[in-house]
Amino acid sequence: MPDITASLVKELRDATSVSMMECKKALVTTNGDIEAATKLLREKGVAVNTKRAAKATNCGVIASSSSDDGKCSTLVEVNCETDFTAKNEDFQAFAQDLSAKILSCDGSIADNEETQGALMDIVAAIGEKIVIKRDTKYTLDGTGCVTPYIHLGGKVGVLIELACEKEDTTSNDAFKELAKDLTLHIAAANPGYLTSDEVPEDVVTAERDIYAKQVEGKPAEILEKILDGKIKKFFSEICLVNQMFVKDTDISITKLLEAKGKELDDTLTIKRFVRYQLGA
């Protein structure tokens, strides 16, 4: 049997992040073959995830990255079993690295072969079930910006694409501040839709039916007006452009965009957004 030196164990440890003891065991099993030992530890990672398949993964972290030119940004949610692991530096680095790799990835990062290998490595190192739950990439379409925001230490993540018509606007600090303020608003207000047009008809109908039962017995001539008012209020709660701005509740997001557009002499439009909440 070859001599399993401390330097060999350290080399495997550096490559896999698995404990020194597990690295030494793997090297002994594979007669000092570091490639075979790496494969063995990776297979052990698969075994851990399989063995713990039924375990709940409600903890974890949401991470984000942006391209150097600011035209592409990502979100990824990685789940684990415990808060202890969620705070682990290697686990957080794994999630952050994933968010960066999504920038150049077509399709879901979870389906990437290299990602699967890295996942098995971190599972073997930590010994918990780890799941890449979801990922999103926004690439700017036209003129504007794509802005990410991570809230509450990785428990909430937001991406927004804010469009303008003039290229000069994109470098204006007021435009950048608006994009950041909108991500803060989305994190806090949790809108379900961008506009009322996106709300499914069956959702609106169900709400209207509930309100109709609440106002039974009202005169017919005011009934529709009451129902329309309640639906309008419903939209103001769940649709981003209808919500009141969290930093100034006297102004709606639509009015905010109009005011900032006038200030910048441009037309500003929210094209899309996504909000992640850990475990949701």
Secondary structure, DSSP 8 states (H G I E B T S, - for coil): -----HHHHHHHHHHH---HHHHHHHHHHTTT-HHHHHHHHHHHHHHHHHHTTTS---EEEEEEEE-TTSSEEEEEEEEES-HHHHT-HHHHHHHHHHHHHGGG-SS-GGG-HHHHHHHHHHHHHH-S--EEEEEEEEE--SSEEEEEEEETTTTEEEEEEEE-S-GGGGG-HHHHHHHHHHHHHHHHH--SBSSGGGS-HHHHHHHHHHHHHHTTTS-HHHHHHHHHHHHHHHHHHHBGGGSEETTEEEEEHHHHHHHHHHHHTS--EEEEEEEEETT-
